[in-house]
Amino acid sequence: MLQSASPARPRAIANWLFAVAILIVLMVVIGGITRLTESGLSITQWKPVSGIVPPLSDAQWQAEFDDYKRIPEYRQLNQGMTLSGFKQIFFWEYLHRLLGRVIGLAFALPLLWFAVRRQIPRGYGWRLVALLALGGLQGAVGWWMVKSGLSVRTDVAHTRLATHLLVALFTLAGIVWTALDLRWLARTGDNRPARLTPLGGAVLAILFVQLLYGALVAGLNAGLVTDQWPLMNGRFFPGATVEGRGMLDALINDPAVVHFVHRWWAWVAVAALIVLARAAKPIERPASVAIHSAFGIQILLGIATVMTHVDITLAALHQLTGALLLLATIWGAHVVGRRA
C-alpha cells in the first residue's frame, strides 16, 4: 500500500480539518448549554471507554443518581431532585462527553489513514500530531475541571472552566489555520505557510482577553449581575461584589468586575477587528465581511443576553457566534499573513 500511495492531498486534508472544526464549534455550543443548564457535574466519574454507553436499565440510572447525590451540588442546591430531573441534566453532560469522543476519532482515524498513505504534504505531519495532542489535553483538562466541583464546591472552578474553553478554542484556531494553509497549497502549489504578522497577533491577543472574560462570566454566572445595558444596576461601574478585594483578585474572581471588563473590553476588540478587516479587504474581501458580520451579531447577542437575564437560547447563540468570530479572525489574520 505504501508503494502505491498517491501524491500528497492537501485539499482533501483541508476539507477533513474543516469538518473537524465544525464538530468542535458544535462541541463549544453544547458545552455552553451544559454550563447554562448546570449539568456539568451530573456524571461524577470519567470512564473513557465504558462511559460511551449510557445507563440502560432502571438500576443503572439509579446508581448514577446515587453517585450524584453524594456531591455538594445535590446536597446544597438540588436536594429533592427527582430521577426524571436528573436524567435531563445527565443528557447534556453525556452528549458533551460523547461528542468529545467522536471528535477524537474523527481526527485520529483520518490522520492515521493519510499518514499510512503518505499523503500528508511535507512539513504538516508534526502540526497534525500536535493538534491531536491538544485534543487529548482538552479531555484531561475537562476532567480536571469537573473534579473541582465534586468534593467541596457546588460548581466547577471558573478558572478551570475558562482553561477548558480556551484550550478548545486554541485547538480550533490551530486546525483552521492549518486547513487554510493546506487550501492555499492546493490552490497555488505554494508550500510556504502564512505567517502570524504583528497585526494578526495583536488582534488575536485582544480577542483572547475577550474570550477569557467571556469564559469567566460563564463560570461565575456573572451575566446575572444585572439585566441593564449600558449601565449596570444604574451605575457605569458597579464596584466589586465583595468589599476589600484586591484589584487582581477582583479582576479574576468578582462577578460584577468580570462582567464589567467583558462588557467594555468588547469595544477594544471591535476596534482591533475593524483594523484587521480593513487590512484583509483588498486581499480577500469575504474575510473582511465575515469579521464585520461576526462581531456585529456578537455585540447584539451579548446585549440581548444581558437584558433577558441570560436567556439560554440567546446565551448559547452568543457562545456560538463567539466561536465563529474567532474563526473569522483567524481567516483575516491568515489572509494578511499570506502576503507576509
N, C-alpha and C positions, 0 to 999 in steps of 0.2 A: 504494500500500500504506500510505503514511503517512496518507493522508486517511481510510482505512477502519480505522485502528488502533483496537483495543479499549481500554477503560479499563485503568488500572493493575491488575496482577495480583499483589498481594503474597503471596497463598497459594501460587501456582504458583512464584514465585521462591523462597519459603522452602523448599518441597519440593525444588526443584533444589539449593539450598545444602546442605540436609541430606544429599542423595545424594552431593554432592562431599565433605562431611565424612566420610561412611562410607569413601569411597575414600582419604582422607588417613589415617584410622585404620589401614586396611589397609596403606598405604604405610609407616606408622610400624612396624608389626609386621614387615613384610618387611625394612625397614631394620635392625631389631634382629636378625633371623635372619642377614642379610648380615654383620653385625658378629660375631655369635657363631660363625659358620662360617668367619671370616677370609676372606671372599670379596670384600671391597670393592675390592681392588687388582687383581682378575683382568682387568679391562678398563682398559687403560692410556691410552686416547685418548677424547676427547669428540667424538662425531660426532652432532650433534643430529638430522640428517635420515637420513643413510645408516646410522647406528647402530641404526635401528629394525629392520633386517634382520639376524638373527644369522648366524654362519658356516653355510654350507650344504654346502660341499664339504670334502673332507679337506685340500686345500691351504689353504683359508681358516682352518680350525681350526688347522692347523699354524702359519700366520702369526700368529694371535692368541697361540698358546702361545709362539712365539718372542719376541714382544713382552714377554710376562710374564716370560720367562727373563732379561730384561735388567735387571729391577728388583731392589733389595736383598732384598725379601721372598723371592723364589725362591732367590737365591744363598745366603742365610744360613739360611733356615728350611725351604724346600721343595725343596731340591736333590734331584733324582731323581724328582720327581713325574711320574706318567705322564700321557699325554694324557687318559685317562679321568678321572683325578683332577682335572685342570684343568677339564674340562667340568662337573664337579659344582660347583666354586666359581664358575665363569663363569655358571652358571644363575641363582644368586641375585642377583648383581650385574646381570645383564641384565634379570631380572624387575623389580628395583628401578627401574632406569632406564626401562624400558618403561612401568611404571605411572605414573612421573612424567610421561611424555609424555601418557598417557591422561588424567591429571588436568588437565593444561594444556588439552587440547582440551575436556574435559568442563566446564571453567569458561569458556573463551574463546568457544566457539561459541554456547552458550545466552545468554551475556551479550550478544553481538552481536545475536542474534535478538530478545531482549527490548528492546534499545536501538532497533533499527530499527522495531520495532512500537510504540515509545513506551509500553511497558507497565511501565516501572520507576517506582515511586512517587517523588514529589518528595523530594529530599534523599538518595536512596540511590545515585544514579549514581556519585558520586565515591567512595563507600565500596566499591562493587563494583570499580571500576577500581583502587583502592588495593589491594584483596585480590588482584586479578590481578597487579599489580606485585610484591606479596610472593611470589607463586608463581614469578615469573621470578627474583626474588632468590634464592629457595631453590635453583633449579637452578644458579645461579652459585656459591652457597656450597658446594653439593655437589661441584662440580668443584674448587673451591679446597681443599676438604678432601682429595679424592683426590690432588691434586698434591703434598700434603705427604708422601705416602708413596712417591713414585715415584723419588726420587733418592738420599736418604741414609738415611731411616728404613725400618724393616721393617713399619711400620703407619702409619695416618694419625695426625696430631696430635690428641690427645684434646681439646684446647681447640677445635679446628676441628670435631671431631665433635659436641661439645656445642653449638656455634653452629648447626650444621646441624639438629640435633634441635629446638633451641629456636625457630628460625625456623619450622620446620614446625608446632610446637605453637602458636606465636603466631598463625600464619595460620589454623590450625584453630579457635582460640578466636574470632578475629575473624569467621570465617564463621558459626560457630554463634550468636554474639551477634547478628549481623545477621539471621540467619534467625529468631531468637526475636523480634526487633523487628518483622519483617515478619509473623510469625504473629500477634502481638498486634494489629498494624494490621488484618489481615484479620478478626480476631475482633471487634474493638471499634470500628474506624474511627478510633482514636486514633493520630495520626501523631507522637506525642512519644516518641522513643527512650528506653529505660531508661537511667538514669544509673548510673555506677560509683560507688557510695557508699564512704565511708571504710572501712566494714566489708568490703565486697566487695573493695576494692583491697588492704586489708591481708592478707586471706586469700589472694588470688591472689599477692601478693608472697611470702608464706611458702611457698606451693606452688611458686612459681618457683624458690626456693632448693633445694627438694627435687628438683625435676625437673632442675635444673642438676647437682646432685651425682649423680643417677642416671645422667646422660649421662657425667659424668666417671668414674664407676665402670665404665661400659661401655668407655670409651675407654682406661682404664688396666688393664683386666682385674682391677680391684680386688676383684671378687667372689670371686676365687681366693685372697685373702689368708688366709682362714680358712673352715672349714666348721662353726664353732661359733656358737651363739646361746644366751643373750645375751652371753656372754664372747667375746673374740677371742683364740684361742690361749691360753686360760687366764687372760687378763687383761681388765679392763674397758677400759682404753685401751692399745693395743698399742705406742704410740710410733711415731715415724717409721721408715720402712723404711731411709732413708739418713740417717745421723747428720750433724748440722751444718746441716740445712736451716733457713732462717728460717721463722717462723710462716706468713707469707703464701705463701711458696713451697710449704710442706708442705700447706697447705690446698687448693692447686690441683694440685700435681704428685705428691704422695706417695700411693701406693695405699692404705696402711694408714690414713692420716689421712682421706683422702677417703671410704673405706669407713665409718670410724667416724662421720663427720659425717652421711653419708647414712642410716646406721642409726638414729641418735638424734635427728636433726632431724625424722625421720618423726613422732615423738610430738608435737613442737611443731605440725606440720602437722595432726595428728589433732585436737588441742585446738582449733585455729582452725576446722577444718572442722565440728566439733560446734557451735561458736557460730554459724557461718553456717547450718547445717542447722536449728538451733532458731529462727533469725530467719525462715527461709523457710517453716517448717512451717505457721504459721497462714494463710499466703497461698496456698501451693501445696504440699500435703503430698507429692506424688510427688517433687518436687525434693529434699526432705529425705530421703526414703527412698533416693533414688539416691545421694546423698552418703554416707550411712551405709553402704550396701551396698558402694559402690566402695572406700572406704578400708578397710573390714573385710577384703574379699577381697584388696586390695593388700598389706596388712600380712602376711597369712598366706602369700601367694605370695612375698613378699620373704624371709621366714624360711625357707620351703621351698627357695627358690633357693639360699640360702647353705648350708643343711645338706646339700643334694645336690651341693655343689661345682659349682654353676651348670649344672644340667641344662638343656639347650637348650629343651625344651618348656616347662618352668616359667619360665625366663627370658623366653621370648617372651610367655607369658601375663602375666608381670609387666609387661612393656612395654605390652601391650595394655590392661591394667587401668589403668596409669598414664595413658594417653590418655583412657580412659573416665572416670577420676576427674577429669581436667581438664574434660571436658565437663559432668560433674555439677556441678562447682564453678561453671562459667560459668552453668549453669542457675540455681543457687541465687543467685548474685550478680545475675543478671538479674531474678529474681523480687523480690529485695529492692530493686533499682534501679527497678523499675516503680512501686513505692509512692512512692519519692522523686520 
